[in-house]
Amino acid sequence: MKSVIQRVNRSFVSINGDVKSGIGKGLLIFAGFEDKDTEDDLQWMSKKIASLRIFDDQEGVMNIPVTEINGEIMVISQFTLHAKTKKGNRPSYIKAAKPEIAIPLYEAFVKILSEDAETEVQTGEFGANMQVSLINDGPVTIIIDSKNKE
Protein backbone atom coordinates (compact mmCIF):
# COMPACT_ATOMS: atom_id res chain seq x y z
CA MET A 1 0.00 0.00 0.00
CA LYS A 2 1.20 3.45 -0.89
CA SER A 3 -0.07 6.70 0.55
CA VAL A 4 0.52 10.34 -0.18
CA ILE A 5 -0.45 12.33 2.91
CA GLN A 6 -1.00 16.07 2.66
CA ARG A 7 -1.52 18.41 5.58
CA VAL A 8 -4.38 20.66 4.49
CA ASN A 9 -6.34 23.65 5.70
CA ARG A 10 -9.30 22.34 3.72
CA SER A 11 -10.11 19.93 0.93
CA PHE A 12 -13.13 18.69 -0.94
CA VAL A 13 -13.87 16.17 -3.65
CA SER A 14 -16.42 16.63 -6.42
CA ILE A 15 -17.91 14.11 -8.83
CA ASN A 16 -19.75 15.38 -11.92
CA GLY A 17 -19.76 18.88 -10.43
CA ASP A 18 -21.36 17.83 -7.14
CA VAL A 19 -19.39 17.99 -3.89
CA LYS A 20 -19.20 14.45 -2.45
CA SER A 21 -17.38 15.34 0.78
CA GLY A 22 -15.04 17.84 2.34
CA ILE A 23 -12.85 18.49 5.35
CA GLY A 24 -11.32 21.40 7.18
CA LYS A 25 -7.89 21.35 8.85
CA GLY A 26 -6.46 17.86 8.76
CA LEU A 27 -5.11 15.23 6.39
CA LEU A 28 -5.91 14.46 2.78
CA ILE A 29 -4.68 10.97 1.97
CA PHE A 30 -4.34 9.48 -1.50
CA ALA A 31 -4.24 5.68 -1.06
CA GLY A 32 -3.14 3.12 -3.64
CA PHE A 33 -3.44 -0.64 -3.19
CA GLU A 34 -1.72 -3.59 -4.82
CA ASP A 35 -2.65 -7.28 -5.00
CA LYS A 36 -0.10 -8.23 -2.34
CA ASP A 37 -1.48 -5.86 0.31
CA THR A 38 -2.78 -7.51 3.46
CA GLU A 39 -4.61 -6.54 6.63
CA ASP A 40 -1.16 -6.00 8.18
CA ASP A 41 -0.35 -3.35 5.54
CA LEU A 42 -3.62 -1.56 6.29
CA GLN A 43 -3.11 -1.70 10.06
CA TRP A 44 0.50 -0.51 9.83
CA MET A 45 -0.36 2.34 7.46
CA SER A 46 -3.30 3.48 9.55
CA LYS A 47 -1.31 3.57 12.78
CA LYS A 48 1.55 5.37 11.03
CA ILE A 49 -0.75 8.04 9.60
CA ALA A 50 -2.75 8.57 12.79
CA SER A 51 0.52 9.01 14.72
CA LEU A 52 2.41 11.21 12.24
CA ARG A 53 3.53 14.30 14.12
CA ILE A 54 3.19 16.83 11.31
CA PHE A 55 1.09 19.58 12.92
CA ASP A 56 2.74 22.51 14.66
CA ASP A 57 3.05 22.72 18.42
CA GLN A 58 3.11 26.05 20.30
CA GLU A 59 6.70 26.66 19.21
CA GLY A 60 5.87 26.12 15.54
CA VAL A 61 7.59 22.72 15.41
CA MET A 62 5.86 19.80 13.65
CA ASN A 63 5.28 17.71 16.75
CA ILE A 64 1.55 16.96 17.00
CA PRO A 65 -0.52 14.23 15.27
CA VAL A 66 -3.88 14.87 13.63
CA THR A 67 -5.61 13.18 16.56
CA GLU A 68 -4.42 15.86 18.99
CA ILE A 69 -5.69 18.80 16.95
CA ASN A 70 -9.11 17.24 16.36
CA GLY A 71 -8.24 17.31 12.68
CA GLU A 72 -10.36 15.88 9.93
CA ILE A 73 -9.32 13.16 7.48
CA MET A 74 -10.24 12.38 3.89
CA VAL A 75 -9.08 9.30 1.97
CA ILE A 76 -9.18 9.19 -1.83
CA SER A 77 -8.40 5.98 -3.73
CA GLN A 78 -5.67 6.48 -6.32
CA PHE A 79 -4.38 3.48 -8.26
CA THR A 80 -1.93 5.71 -10.15
CA LEU A 81 0.34 5.69 -7.08
CA HIS A 82 1.50 2.29 -8.36
CA ALA A 83 2.52 3.64 -11.78
CA LYS A 84 5.67 2.14 -13.25
CA THR A 85 7.53 4.53 -15.53
CA LYS A 86 10.81 2.70 -16.10
CA LYS A 87 10.14 1.85 -19.76
CA GLY A 88 8.62 4.21 -22.27
CA ASN A 89 6.44 7.20 -21.60
CA ARG A 90 3.13 5.52 -20.89
CA PRO A 91 2.88 4.47 -17.22
CA SER A 92 2.06 0.84 -16.45
CA TYR A 93 -0.35 0.10 -13.62
CA ILE A 94 0.25 -3.65 -13.55
CA LYS A 95 0.96 -3.62 -9.78
CA ALA A 96 -2.22 -1.74 -8.91
CA ALA A 97 -4.91 -3.98 -7.45
CA LYS A 98 -7.94 -4.65 -9.61
CA PRO A 99 -11.25 -3.32 -8.23
CA GLU A 100 -12.36 -6.69 -6.83
CA ILE A 101 -9.29 -6.62 -4.56
CA ALA A 102 -8.82 -2.87 -4.14
CA ILE A 103 -12.37 -1.96 -3.10
CA PRO A 104 -12.43 -4.23 0.00
CA LEU A 105 -8.91 -3.04 0.91
CA TYR A 106 -9.95 0.60 0.53
CA GLU A 107 -13.09 0.15 2.60
CA ALA A 108 -11.21 -1.74 5.31
CA PHE A 109 -8.48 0.92 5.42
CA VAL A 110 -11.03 3.71 5.85
CA LYS A 111 -12.66 1.80 8.71
CA ILE A 112 -9.34 1.04 10.43
CA LEU A 113 -8.13 4.63 10.08
CA SER A 114 -11.41 5.95 11.43
CA GLU A 115 -10.92 3.78 14.52
CA ASP A 116 -7.22 4.65 14.96
CA ALA A 117 -7.78 8.39 14.50
CA GLU A 118 -11.05 8.33 16.45
CA THR A 119 -12.86 10.40 13.81
CA GLU A 120 -15.14 9.85 10.86
CA VAL A 121 -13.08 9.59 7.69
CA GLN A 122 -14.48 11.27 4.60
CA THR A 123 -14.04 9.62 1.21
CA GLY A 124 -14.41 10.06 -2.48
CA GLU A 125 -16.01 7.37 -4.63
CA PHE A 126 -13.90 4.42 -5.69
CA GLY A 127 -13.36 4.33 -9.45
CA ALA A 128 -15.11 7.65 -10.12
CA ASN A 129 -13.58 10.53 -12.05
CA MET A 130 -13.06 12.85 -9.10
CA GLN A 131 -11.92 16.44 -8.89
CA VAL A 132 -10.00 16.97 -5.66
CA SER A 133 -9.42 20.50 -4.42
CA LEU A 134 -7.13 21.29 -1.55
CA ILE A 135 -5.24 24.00 0.22
CA ASN A 136 -2.00 22.35 1.30
CA ASP A 137 -0.74 23.71 4.62
CA GLY A 138 3.00 24.25 4.68
CA PRO A 139 3.18 22.67 2.16
CA VAL A 140 3.56 19.37 3.95
CA THR A 141 3.39 16.22 1.83
CA ILE A 142 4.57 12.80 3.06
CA ILE A 143 4.84 9.62 0.96
CA ILE A 144 4.64 6.25 2.73
CA ASP A 145 4.94 2.73 1.29
CA SER A 146 3.95 -0.18 3.53
CA LYS A 147 6.37 -2.41 1.61
CA ASN A 148 9.28 -0.14 2.63
CA LYS A 149 8.91 0.09 6.42
CA GLU A 150 12.57 0.50 7.21
C-alpha positions in Angstrom: 0.0 0.0 0.0 1.2 3.4 -0.9 -0.1 6.7 0.6 0.5 10.3 -0.2 -0.4 12.3 2.9 -1.0 16.1 2.7 -1.5 18.4 5.6 -4.4 20.7 4.5 -6.3 23.6 5.7 -9.3 22.3 3.7 -10.1 19.9 0.9 -13.1 18.7 -0.9 -13.9 16.2 -3.6 -16.4 16.6 -6.4 -17.9 14.1 -8.8 -19.8 15.4 -11.9 -19.8 18.9 -10.4 -21.4 17.8 -7.1 -19.4 18.0 -3.9 -19.2 14.5 -2.4 -17.4 15.3 0.8 -15.0 17.8 2.3 -12.9 18.5 5.3 -11.3 21.4 7.2 -7.9 21.4 8.8 -6.5 17.9 8.8 -5.1 15.2 6.4 -5.9 14.5 2.8 -4.7 11.0 2.0 -4.3 9.5 -1.5 -4.2 5.7 -1.1 -3.1 3.1 -3.6 -3.4 -0.6 -3.2 -1.7 -3.6 -4.8 -2.6 -7.3 -5.0 -0.1 -8.2 -2.3 -1.5 -5.9 0.3 -2.8 -7.5 3.5 -4.6 -6.5 6.6 -1.2 -6.0 8.2 -0.3 -3.3 5.5 -3.6 -1.6 6.3 -3.1 -1.7 10.1 0.5 -0.5 9.8 -0.4 2.3 7.5 -3.3 3.5 9.5 -1.3 3.6 12.8 1.6 5.4 11.0 -0.7 8.0 9.6 -2.8 8.6 12.8 0.5 9.0 14.7 2.4 11.2 12.2 3.5 14.3 14.1 3.2 16.8 11.3 1.1 19.6 12.9 2.7 22.5 14.7 3.1 22.7 18.4 3.1 26.1 20.3 6.7 26.7 19.2 5.9 26.1 15.5 7.6 22.7 15.4 5.9 19.8 13.6 5.3 17.7 16.8 1.5 17.0 17.0 -0.5 14.2 15.3 -3.9 14.9 13.6 -5.6 13.2 16.6 -4.4 15.9 19.0 -5.7 18.8 17.0 -9.1 17.2 16.4 -8.2 17.3 12.7 -10.4 15.9 9.9 -9.3 13.2 7.5 -10.2 12.4 3.9 -9.1 9.3 2.0 -9.2 9.2 -1.8 -8.4 6.0 -3.7 -5.7 6.5 -6.3 -4.4 3.5 -8.3 -1.9 5.7 -10.1 0.3 5.7 -7.1 1.5 2.3 -8.4 2.5 3.6 -11.8 5.7 2.1 -13.2 7.5 4.5 -15.5 10.8 2.7 -16.1 10.1 1.9 -19.8 8.6 4.2 -22.3 6.4 7.2 -21.6 3.1 5.5 -20.9 2.9 4.5 -17.2 2.1 0.8 -16.4 -0.4 0.1 -13.6 0.2 -3.7 -13.5 1.0 -3.6 -9.8 -2.2 -1.7 -8.9 -4.9 -4.0 -7.5 -7.9 -4.7 -9.6 -11.3 -3.3 -8.2 -12.4 -6.7 -6.8 -9.3 -6.6 -4.6 -8.8 -2.9 -4.1 -12.4 -2.0 -3.1 -12.4 -4.2 0.0 -8.9 -3.0 0.9 -9.9 0.6 0.5 -13.1 0.2 2.6 -11.2 -1.7 5.3 -8.5 0.9 5.4 -11.0 3.7 5.8 -12.7 1.8 8.7 -9.3 1.0 10.4 -8.1 4.6 10.1 -11.4 6.0 11.4 -10.9 3.8 14.5 -7.2 4.6 15.0 -7.8 8.4 14.5 -11.1 8.3 16.4 -12.9 10.4 13.8 -15.1 9.8 10.9 -13.1 9.6 7.7 -14.5 11.3 4.6 -14.0 9.6 1.2 -14.4 10.1 -2.5 -16.0 7.4 -4.6 -13.9 4.4 -5.7 -13.4 4.3 -9.4 -15.1 7.6 -10.1 -13.6 10.5 -12.1 -13.1 12.8 -9.1 -11.9 16.4 -8.9 -10.0 17.0 -5.7 -9.4 20.5 -4.4 -7.1 21.3 -1.5 -5.2 24.0 0.2 -2.0 22.4 1.3 -0.7 23.7 4.6 3.0 24.2 4.7 3.2 22.7 2.2 3.6 19.4 4.0 3.4 16.2 1.8 4.6 12.8 3.1 4.8 9.6 1.0 4.6 6.3 2.7 4.9 2.7 1.3 3.9 -0.2 3.5 6.4 -2.4 1.6 9.3 -0.1 2.6 8.9 0.1 6.4 12.6 0.5 7.2 
